[in-house]
Amino acid sequence: MRTNNEFVSRVLNDFKAVNKDADLKRRHVLSIGLNKAAFLMSQKWDELSLTREEGMITHVPCFEFEEQNVKTCDIFEFKRCDNLMRSIKKIPGLVYGKNGPAIIHATTVDGSESYTYINPRSFSSIKKRKYNIKSTRYFYIKDGYMYLPNSETELLDISVITSDKKGSEDCSTCADSNDTSCKSVWDYEFVCPDRLYDVVVRDTLQEVGSIWRTSVEDENPNLNSNEKV
């Protein structure tokens, strides 16, 4: 796997080889690249092929939750829950597909219970059944937050596919897993399958070029098309 620094350096070198006077912000280029990678990974997540890719999964131990007031919850189907927990932090850069978020595993820290993704409508239908397995635990994701209906669990260990590996690792409250402050974002892996890497570089170059040309035109509205590039 390549680092964020290696990805941005390649994009900048390729771009400046054609546009020698271009002045691009490294973090902006990285942001565009991560968005491109997340979009392509969301398609592959629907095909269930990402979990076979090396280095794609980020483990977040001790992901913390706090109790919510079910009466004021903005998810209607959860208002009749006995209790409701919501993660204190959002999961940044989480990959989504048509079938839900790319959360591979979600278990209690002692491994005694596993949580399964469910959308609110399906959760409501299950609760209306005369017979259902009450011990089954569920989670739902909204706006990056993880919800646990009918649960009092305060900590989970989760494994996710996210484009923001550093941000996700920083969500852990475990003392031995939260020492990432000295590690630069540029040293983290650029999360993208090898088979999609060149595509992400190409798409990033195209968007960076489009943004740069637009900025040149805005700053120099009287230049002709040849002088603008």
Contacts in CASP RR format, 6 or more apart in sequence:
PFRMAT RR
TARGET T0000
AUTHOR 0000-0000-0000
METHOD contacts of the structure
MODEL  1
MRTNNEFVSRVLNDFKAVNKDADLKRRHVLSIGLNKAAFLMSQKWDELSL
TREEGMITHVPCFEFEEQNVKTCDIFEFKRCDNLMRSIKKIPGLVYGKNG
PAIIHATTVDGSESYTYINPRSFSSIKKRKYNIKSTRYFYIKDGYMYLPN
SETELLDISVITSDKKGSEDCSTCADSNDTSCKSVWDYEFVCPDRLYDVV
VRDTLQEVGSIWRTSVEDENPNLNSNEKV
1 54 0 8 1.000
1 55 0 8 1.000
1 189 0 8 1.000
1 190 0 8 1.000
1 191 0 8 1.000
2 189 0 8 1.000
2 190 0 8 1.000
2 197 0 8 1.000
3 186 0 8 1.000
3 187 0 8 1.000
3 188 0 8 1.000
3 189 0 8 1.000
3 190 0 8 1.000
4 30 0 8 1.000
4 185 0 8 1.000
4 186 0 8 1.000
4 187 0 8 1.000
4 188 0 8 1.000
4 189 0 8 1.000
4 190 0 8 1.000
5 186 0 8 1.000
5 187 0 8 1.000
6 190 0 8 1.000
7 30 0 8 1.000
7 33 0 8 1.000
7 190 0 8 1.000
7 192 0 8 1.000
7 200 0 8 1.000
7 201 0 8 1.000
8 26 0 8 1.000
8 29 0 8 1.000
8 30 0 8 1.000
8 186 0 8 1.000
10 201 0 8 1.000
11 29 0 8 1.000
11 33 0 8 1.000
11 201 0 8 1.000
11 204 0 8 1.000
11 205 0 8 1.000
11 208 0 8 1.000
12 24 0 8 1.000
12 26 0 8 1.000
12 29 0 8 1.000
14 201 0 8 1.000
14 205 0 8 1.000
15 22 0 8 1.000
15 24 0 8 1.000
15 205 0 8 1.000
15 208 0 8 1.000
15 209 0 8 1.000
15 212 0 8 1.000
16 22 0 8 1.000
19 209 0 8 1.000
19 212 0 8 1.000
19 229 0 8 1.000
22 212 0 8 1.000
24 208 0 8 1.000
24 212 0 8 1.000
29 204 0 8 1.000
29 208 0 8 1.000
30 185 0 8 1.000
32 204 0 8 1.000
32 207 0 8 1.000
32 208 0 8 1.000
33 200 0 8 1.000
33 203 0 8 1.000
33 204 0 8 1.000
34 93 0 8 1.000
34 163 0 8 1.000
34 164 0 8 1.000
34 190 0 8 1.000
34 191 0 8 1.000
35 163 0 8 1.000
36 200 0 8 1.000
36 203 0 8 1.000
36 204 0 8 1.000
36 207 0 8 1.000
37 163 0 8 1.000
37 190 0 8 1.000
37 191 0 8 1.000
37 192 0 8 1.000
37 196 0 8 1.000
37 200 0 8 1.000
38 93 0 8 1.000
38 95 0 8 1.000
38 163 0 8 1.000
40 192 0 8 1.000
40 196 0 8 1.000
40 199 0 8 1.000
40 200 0 8 1.000
41 50 0 8 1.000
41 56 0 8 1.000
41 95 0 8 1.000
41 102 0 8 1.000
41 161 0 8 1.000
41 163 0 8 1.000
41 191 0 8 1.000
41 192 0 8 1.000
41 193 0 8 1.000
41 196 0 8 1.000
42 95 0 8 1.000
42 96 0 8 1.000
42 97 0 8 1.000
42 102 0 8 1.000
43 97 0 8 1.000
44 50 0 8 1.000
44 193 0 8 1.000
44 196 0 8 1.000
45 95 0 8 1.000
45 96 0 8 1.000
45 97 0 8 1.000
45 99 0 8 1.000
45 102 0 8 1.000
45 161 0 8 1.000
46 97 0 8 1.000
46 98 0 8 1.000
46 99 0 8 1.000
50 56 0 8 1.000
50 95 0 8 1.000
50 102 0 8 1.000
50 161 0 8 1.000
50 193 0 8 1.000
51 57 0 8 1.000
51 104 0 8 1.000
51 161 0 8 1.000
53 193 0 8 1.000
53 194 0 8 1.000
55 189 0 8 1.000
55 191 0 8 1.000
56 161 0 8 1.000
56 191 0 8 1.000
56 193 0 8 1.000
57 104 0 8 1.000
57 159 0 8 1.000
57 160 0 8 1.000
57 161 0 8 1.000
58 159 0 8 1.000
58 160 0 8 1.000
58 161 0 8 1.000
58 162 0 8 1.000
58 165 0 8 1.000
58 168 0 8 1.000
58 169 0 8 1.000
58 191 0 8 1.000
59 157 0 8 1.000
59 158 0 8 1.000
59 159 0 8 1.000
60 91 0 8 1.000
60 157 0 8 1.000
60 158 0 8 1.000
60 159 0 8 1.000
60 160 0 8 1.000
60 168 0 8 1.000
60 169 0 8 1.000
60 171 0 8 1.000
60 172 0 8 1.000
61 109 0 8 1.000
61 157 0 8 1.000
61 172 0 8 1.000
61 174 0 8 1.000
61 177 0 8 1.000
62 109 0 8 1.000
62 155 0 8 1.000
62 157 0 8 1.000
62 172 0 8 1.000
62 173 0 8 1.000
62 174 0 8 1.000
62 177 0 8 1.000
63 87 0 8 1.000
63 89 0 8 1.000
63 146 0 8 1.000
63 155 0 8 1.000
63 156 0 8 1.000
63 157 0 8 1.000
63 158 0 8 1.000
63 171 0 8 1.000
63 172 0 8 1.000
63 173 0 8 1.000
64 87 0 8 1.000
64 88 0 8 1.000
64 89 0 8 1.000
64 154 0 8 1.000
64 155 0 8 1.000
64 173 0 8 1.000
65 85 0 8 1.000
65 86 0 8 1.000
65 87 0 8 1.000
65 88 0 8 1.000
65 146 0 8 1.000
65 148 0 8 1.000
65 153 0 8 1.000
65 154 0 8 1.000
65 155 0 8 1.000
65 156 0 8 1.000
66 85 0 8 1.000
66 86 0 8 1.000
66 88 0 8 1.000
66 154 0 8 1.000
67 83 0 8 1.000
67 84 0 8 1.000
67 85 0 8 1.000
67 152 0 8 1.000
68 84 0 8 1.000
68 85 0 8 1.000
68 86 0 8 1.000
68 147 0 8 1.000
69 84 0 8 1.000
70 78 0 8 1.000
70 79 0 8 1.000
70 80 0 8 1.000
70 81 0 8 1.000
70 82 0 8 1.000
70 83 0 8 1.000
70 84 0 8 1.000
71 79 0 8 1.000
73 79 0 8 1.000
73 84 0 8 1.000
75 120 0 8 1.000
75 140 0 8 1.000
75 142 0 8 1.000
75 147 0 8 1.000
76 120 0 8 1.000
77 120 0 8 1.000
77 121 0 8 1.000
77 123 0 8 1.000
77 124 0 8 1.000
78 84 0 8 1.000
78 120 0 8 1.000
78 123 0 8 1.000
78 147 0 8 1.000
78 149 0 8 1.000
80 127 0 8 1.000
81 149 0 8 1.000
81 150 0 8 1.000
82 150 0 8 1.000
83 150 0 8 1.000
83 151 0 8 1.000
83 152 0 8 1.000
84 147 0 8 1.000
84 148 0 8 1.000
84 149 0 8 1.000
84 150 0 8 1.000
84 151 0 8 1.000
85 147 0 8 1.000
85 148 0 8 1.000
85 151 0 8 1.000
85 152 0 8 1.000
85 153 0 8 1.000
85 154 0 8 1.000
86 145 0 8 1.000
86 146 0 8 1.000
86 147 0 8 1.000
86 148 0 8 1.000
87 145 0 8 1.000
87 146 0 8 1.000
87 147 0 8 1.000
87 171 0 8 1.000
89 171 0 8 1.000
90 143 0 8 1.000
90 144 0 8 1.000
90 145 0 8 1.000
90 171 0 8 1.000
91 101 0 8 1.000
91 141 0 8 1.000
91 144 0 8 1.000
91 145 0 8 1.000
91 146 0 8 1.000
91 158 0 8 1.000
91 160 0 8 1.000
91 162 0 8 1.000
91 168 0 8 1.000
91 171 0 8 1.000
92 144 0 8 1.000
92 162 0 8 1.000
92 164 0 8 1.000
92 167 0 8 1.000
92 168 0 8 1.000
92 171 0 8 1.000
93 162 0 8 1.000
93 163 0 8 1.000
93 164 0 8 1.000
93 167 0 8 1.000
93 168 0 8 1.000
94 101 0 8 1.000
94 102 0 8 1.000
94 103 0 8 1.000
94 141 0 8 1.000
94 144 0 8 1.000
94 160 0 8 1.000
94 161 0 8 1.000
94 162 0 8 1.000
94 168 0 8 1.000
95 101 0 8 1.000
95 102 0 8 1.000
95 160 0 8 1.000
95 161 0 8 1.000
95 162 0 8 1.000
95 163 0 8 1.000
96 102 0 8 1.000
100 117 0 8 1.000
100 119 0 8 1.000
100 141 0 8 1.000
101 117 0 8 1.000
101 141 0 8 1.000
101 160 0 8 1.000
102 160 0 8 1.000
102 161 0 8 1.000
102 162 0 8 1.000
103 117 0 8 1.000
103 139 0 8 1.000
103 141 0 8 1.000
103 158 0 8 1.000
103 159 0 8 1.000
103 160 0 8 1.000
104 159 0 8 1.000
104 160 0 8 1.000
104 161 0 8 1.000
105 114 0 8 1.000
105 157 0 8 1.000
105 158 0 8 1.000
105 159 0 8 1.000
106 114 0 8 1.000
106 115 0 8 1.000
106 116 0 8 1.000
106 139 0 8 1.000
106 146 0 8 1.000
106 156 0 8 1.000
106 157 0 8 1.000
106 158 0 8 1.000
106 159 0 8 1.000
107 113 0 8 1.000
107 114 0 8 1.000
107 115 0 8 1.000
107 156 0 8 1.000
107 157 0 8 1.000
107 158 0 8 1.000
108 153 0 8 1.000
108 155 0 8 1.000
108 156 0 8 1.000
108 157 0 8 1.000
109 155 0 8 1.000
109 156 0 8 1.000
109 157 0 8 1.000
111 157 0 8 1.000
113 137 0 8 1.000
113 153 0 8 1.000
114 137 0 8 1.000
115 137 0 8 1.000
115 138 0 8 1.000
115 139 0 8 1.000
115 148 0 8 1.000
115 151 0 8 1.000
115 156 0 8 1.000
116 136 0 8 1.000
116 137 0 8 1.000
116 138 0 8 1.000
116 139 0 8 1.000
117 138 0 8 1.000
117 139 0 8 1.000
117 140 0 8 1.000
117 141 0 8 1.000
118 126 0 8 1.000
118 138 0 8 1.000
118 139 0 8 1.000
118 140 0 8 1.000
119 140 0 8 1.000
120 140 0 8 1.000
123 138 0 8 1.000
123 140 0 8 1.000
123 149 0 8 1.000
126 132 0 8 1.000
137 148 0 8 1.000
137 151 0 8 1.000
137 153 0 8 1.000
138 148 0 8 1.000
138 149 0 8 1.000
138 150 0 8 1.000
139 146 0 8 1.000
139 147 0 8 1.000
139 148 0 8 1.000
140 146 0 8 1.000
140 147 0 8 1.000
140 149 0 8 1.000
141 147 0 8 1.000
146 156 0 8 1.000
146 158 0 8 1.000
148 156 0 8 1.000
155 173 0 8 1.000
160 168 0 8 1.000
161 191 0 8 1.000
162 168 0 8 1.000
162 191 0 8 1.000
163 191 0 8 1.000
165 188 0 8 1.000
165 189 0 8 1.000
165 191 0 8 1.000
166 180 0 8 1.000
166 183 0 8 1.000
166 185 0 8 1.000
166 188 0 8 1.000
169 177 0 8 1.000
169 178 0 8 1.000
169 180 0 8 1.000
170 178 0 8 1.000
170 180 0 8 1.000
172 178 0 8 1.000
190 197 0 8 1.000
192 200 0 8 1.000
213 228 0 8 1.000
213 229 0 8 1.000
216 223 0 8 1.000
216 228 0 8 1.000
216 229 0 8 1.000
217 223 0 8 1.000
217 228 0 8 1.000
220 227 0 8 1.000
220 228 0 8 1.000
END
